[in-house]
């Protein structure tokens, strides 16, 4: 055996082999050559007993054994969802079985007698990959414990204050008002409140976007209507309040409710009962009301466009969501989460450091929703399992909050004169090089896409000592 074997891996291994000599030899090899802690089992039945009480990183199993063979052992490992990597060993006559075992999740197979060096290298590789899988699982577990609350992800102290407030609100029936810019996740927070309160309520959460419902239909949407109460009312219909009885009603964009409807909403909140449009009998309701808006209701009250008494009824518990630009530490966390979400069952793409820097430099006027859309687009266009800057939307390449232009991408959709107030001579050279590459060194075409004259392009090429011929071979 050569010196290429790296000793002292710490993971625990289970060897499953019915032949005493082969089992003993394999255990000794793994212990002496790799410094592993090795347990042994003479068949699959004994192996399952050991797997039930011990944690193993790797199982090396023969296929042909009495009682429970290697194939059945693998099936049961999969059925029990035991997180362990499996290597199978087999004689030359059963290679077909070994290949079949690969379809049951075997990492690899070895033919007997196995070459010791090849076996050790294979074991090392399998253990390293298992260690990586275990680390990912551990990080995901920590992520859920440390940075998630009712499916809302954040590591920002500001958001953790929100989480604490949600926990305090959960056991009450108090009305909640969520304030935040568009895309900050107001509905997600409303759902978090509902889920945290679900132990005390049997009803569902019902959401309605007040800005999306025509003014003439909003009363029917919220309170329901009786058959024949207006043209088109061909049947009785329950409104959102009734649908949310014993649960939560989420009124999104409550600032868009017209004044005459604000009066009726106030009465419902005060009396805890509704009347359907065209109905005569009041209906008692028990609803946790959560309202949200991106508007300044304080300002609207001063302007007379929002009722002061309704504002005070809604603003019992106030939750203010910070914009994403004020919690940039959440950008990598959310980006990785969305990359996994939009991988659509495949391995989630990695995010290139340059692309991640673009995400961190952007000021996110559309907040979390805009970030999610950007990552969804990137997942669709990424072809090599990695999200590069080119996979991100063009509008992400803007002036960063720090005032520095992003160093990772040049926006050829904007002319150079428009950008010169923002960039330095160094970036000018990078811009020209990319423009020349795009036009394969053609000065006229380069002038056209940059908005400069041919003379200006020629002068700048000379100033930066750029050899335009080097781009002629680029596609």
N, C-alpha and C positions, 0 to 999 in steps of 0.2 A: 504494500500500500504506500502511495506517495505522500508527500507532505502537503498536498493540496487540501486534505481534509481539515476543516476547522473544528476544533473540539469545543466542548463545554456549552452545549445548548441546554437550557433549563427545563424545557417542556417534558411532560410525562407521556410515556408511550406504552401501549398495550399490544403485546404480541400474542396472536391467536393461531396456534399450530398444534395438530394432534400428534405429530411425531416428536417423541421426546428429544432425540439428538438434534433435530433441526430447530426445535424450539429453544433448546439450551444454547446452541451455537449463535442463533440470531440475537438472543438476549445479551450474551457476552460481548458480541461485536458492538452492539449499540451502547452498552455500558462503558466498554473500554475505549473505543474509538471516538465516541461523541460525548461521553460523560453524561448520558441520559439516565433518568430514573425509569426503569423498565419493569412492568408487571407482565405476567404470563397467564394464559388460559389455554386449556387443552381442546376446547370446542366453543361454539358460539353461545351455548347456554351459559357456560361459566363466564364468558366475556360480557354477556348482558347483565349478569349479577354484579360484576365489577364496575361496569359503566353506570349502574344505578347508584353506586355509593362513592365513586371516585370521579375526578375530572381529568380527562385525557385530551391531549392535543392531537395525538395520532394513534390510529389503530392499524397494525399490519396483520392481515389475516390470510390464511390459506382458504381456498374455495371448497375443497373436498374434505369434509370432516363429519364424524358421527354426530347424531342428535341434531344440532343446528349447524349447517354449513355456512360458508362465507357469504354466499349470495343472500340467503335468508337473514343472516346477521345484518347485512347492509340495508335490506328492506326494513327491518325493525328499527335500526338506527334512524332511518329517514322517518318512519312512522312516529317515533318518539321525539323527533326533532332534537336529537342529541348533537350539540355543536362540536363535531370531531371530524378530522380528515382521515380518509381510509385509503390505504395502499393494499392491493391484493397480490398474493404470490400464487403461482400455479405451475404445474408441470407442462411440458411441451404439448401434451395431448389435449389440454383443456384451454388453449389460448382463446378459442371462441367464447368460452365462458368468461374469461378475463375481460375480453372486449365488451361482452354484454354487461359485465359489472360496471364498466365505465358509464354506461347509460343509467345506472342506479346511483351515480354520484361518486364512484371511485376516483381518486386523484390520479392514480397511475397503477400499472401492474408490473410485476417482476416475474421472470421465468426462473424456475429452479434448475440447477443451483445458481443463486444470484451472485454476481460479481461483487465482492465486498466494497470496492471503491465506488462502483456505480450505485450500490444500495445506499451507502452513506451520503453520497451527494444528493440522491433523490430524497432521502429522509430530511436532509438539511433544507432543501428547497421547499418541501412540503411544510416543514415546521415554520419556516419564515413566512410563508403565505398564510398559514393558520394564525400565526401571531398577529399579522396585519388584520385579518378578519376579526379576531378577538378584540383588537384595539378599536376598530371601527364600531363594533357592537357596543363596546364599553363607552366610547365617546357619544354614541347616539343615546345610550341610556343616561349618561351624565347630562346631555343636552336637554332631554326631556325633564330631568329632575331640576336642573339649575336654571335653565333659560326658557322654560315653557310653563304657561299657566292656562289651563283650559284651552289648549291648542293655539294660544297666542305666543309667538316666539319673540324673545327679546333678552338681551343681556344689559340693557341700559338701566342705570339706577332710576331714571325718570319713569320708565315703564314699570319697574319693580314697585315703585310707589303706587302706580295705578293698580297693579296686581293686589297689593295690600289693601287698597281701598275697595276693590271688588270683593275681596274676602270678607271685609267688614259689612258690606252692603248685602251680601248673599242671604243672610238670615232675616232680613227686614222686608217690608213691603213698600219701602220708600220709593218715590219716583226719582229716576236718574236722568240727568241731562249730560250728554256727551258732546263736548265741543272739540272741533279739530278740523284741519284743512281737508279738502277732498283727497281721498286716497290714503288717509292715515289709519284706516282700519276700524272705523266707528262701529260698523255692524259686527265685526269680529269681537269687539269688546262687549257689545250688547249680548252676543251669543255666550260669551264667557260668563257674564253675569247670570244669564238664564241657566246655564249648565251648573254653575256653582250653587244656584238656588233650587235646582231640580229635586233635591231631597224633600223639600217642603211643598212642592207643587207637582201636580200630575199632568197639567196641560202643556201644550206645545208653545214654541215661540213663533209668532206671526209677524212678518216684516212688511211694511208698506212704505214706498217712496212717495212722500206727499207731493214732491215736485213733478213726479211723472204722471200723476192722476189729473185729468182735466177738472177744472174747478166745478163744473156742473155735475160731475159724478163723484166728487170726493165724499159728500155726505152719505151716499149709498154705499160707497166703498168701505167707509168706517163703521156705519151703523146698520147697514143692510136695508132691505126694502120689502114691502108686501106686494103680492101679485096685483097688477093693475094700478099701482100707485103713480106711474108715469108711463109715457109712451115707450114701449120696449120692455117693460117689466112684466114678462110673460109668466113668471113664477116667483115664489117667495125666495129671498136670498138672505143668508146670514152675512153680516158685516164682519170686518176684521176684529172688532171688539169681542163679538160672540165666539168667533173661531179661536180666539186666544184665551177664552175663559179658563180659569184655574192655571193659566200659564203667563206668558209674557207677550206684550204688544210692543213692537219696536216701530216708532214713528221717525223715519229718516227724513232729513231736510224739513223739520217741523217749522222752520222759519219761513217756508214757502206757503204755509196755510193762510188763506185769505181771512180778513178780519171777521166777516160774518160767520165763518166756520170756527174761528177761535172762540167765539162766544159759546157755541154748542159743545166744543171740546172741553171748555172750562166747566160747563155744567155737568158733563159726564164724569169728570175727575172728582168733582165735589160730591155728587150724589151717588156715584158708583152704580149707575143704571143708564140704560140707553132706550131709545125708541126708534124702531125702524121707520124709514121713510114710508108714509102712508099708514103707519100703525098707530094704535091708540093705547096699547098696553105697554107699560114700562117693563124692561127686562133687567133684572139684577145681574151684575157681572162682578167677578173677582179677578182682576188683572193687574199684574206688575207692569207699569208703564215705563218705558225707556224711550226718551226722545234724543235726537241728534241733529246737529246742524253745523255747517261750515261758516254760517253767518255770525255776526256779532249781535246777539239778541239784546244786549244792553243798549247798543246804538239804535237798534230798531225800536226799542221802547221809547227812547228819547225822541225819535223821529215820529212816533205815533203810528208806526206800521206793525207793531206787535203789542198786544195787550199786556199791561204791567201785571195784572192779577194772574193771568195765565203763565206769565214768565216765572212768577214766584211759586206757582203750583208745580211747574216743571223743574225748577232749579232747587230741588230739595237736596239732592246729592249731585254735586257737579264734578265731572271727570274731564280734565283737559288733556288731550293727546298731543304730545310734542310732534312736530313734523320730522320726517326722516333726516333732514339735514342737521337737526339738533341731536340726533342719536346715531351718528355714522358708525358707531361700533356695532350696530345691528346689521349693517349692509352685508358683510361677509356671511354672517349667520343666515340671514334671509335669502341671500343669493344661493347658497348651498342647498337650503331647504327647497327653493323653487326649482333648482336644477334637478333635484331628486324627484320632485313632483312631476315635472314635465319630461322626465326620461321615459315615461310611458312603459314601465316594466323592464326597461333595459338598464344597463349600468349608467348611473348618472355621470354626465361629462364633468371633467375637471375644469377649473377656471384658471386660465393662464394668469400669471402675476401681473402682466401688463393690462389685461382686461379687468382684473380686480382693482388695479389702481385707477382705471377709468371710472369704475363704479364708485370708488371712494372720493374721487375728485368732483363728481357731479353733484349739483345741489338739489336734485329730485323735486321739482315743483309739483309733480303728480304723486309724490310720496311712495308708499309701499306698493300701491296698485301699479304705478309706473315701473317700479323695479321688477315686479312680477311679470309684467308684459315684456320687459326687456329680456329677462332670462328665458321666458317662453320662446321668444323669437330666436334667441341665441341657441337654444336646444334644437330647434328645427333646422337651423342652418349649419350647426357644427357637424363636421363630417369625420373628424379623426378622434372623437372622444374628448376633445378639448375645446373650450370656449375661448376664442381669440378676440382681440379688439375688433377685428373685421366682422365678427358675428353679432356685435352689439349695434343697436340702432344708431344712425348717423347723428341724431340730435344729442347723444351723450358726449360728443366731442365738442365741449364748450369751455368757456372760461371757468376754471375751478373756483370755489369760494375763496381760496387763498389769493386769487388774482393771477396765478400762473396758468399758462395754457397747457393743456394736457400734452405730455411729451410722446404719447404713444400713437397718435393718429393725426393725419392732416385731412381737413375737410375741403375737398376740391369743389364742393358745391357752392362755396363762398369765394368770391374773388379775393385776390391778394391785397388790393388796396383797402378793402373793407377790414382785412385782418391785420394790416401793418401797424395799426395803433395798438394792437394787443401783443404783438410778437417781437422778438428780438432778431438780430442778424443771424444768430445761430439757427433759429427756427425757420427763418427765411430760406436758408440753404436747404433744410430738410424739406420744406414745401416745394422748392424748385426741383429737387431730386425726385420727389414722388411724381410731380407733374411731368417731368421728362421721362420717367419710367412708364407712366401711363400713356404717353404719346410716342414712345419708342424713340426719344431724342429729337422729335420733329419740333423745331422752334416755332413755326407758325401755329401748329395745333396747341402747343404749350401756351403761347400768347393768348389764344382764344379762350382756353378754359380758366386761365388765371386772371383775365381782364387787363393784361398789360400789353404794351406794344412789342413788336418784334425787337426793336432797338433796345428797349428796357430789359427784355429777357436776355438778349445777347450780352449786354453790359453786366448783368447780375451773374451770368454764367462765368464771365471772365473774372468778376470780382471774387467769386467764391472758388475759382480755379476748378470748375466742374468740367469734366470731359464728357460732352454729350454723346460722343460716339459709343461710350460704354453701354448706353441704354438701347442702342439700335437692335441688339440681339435679344433683348427681353421681350416676352410676349405680353 
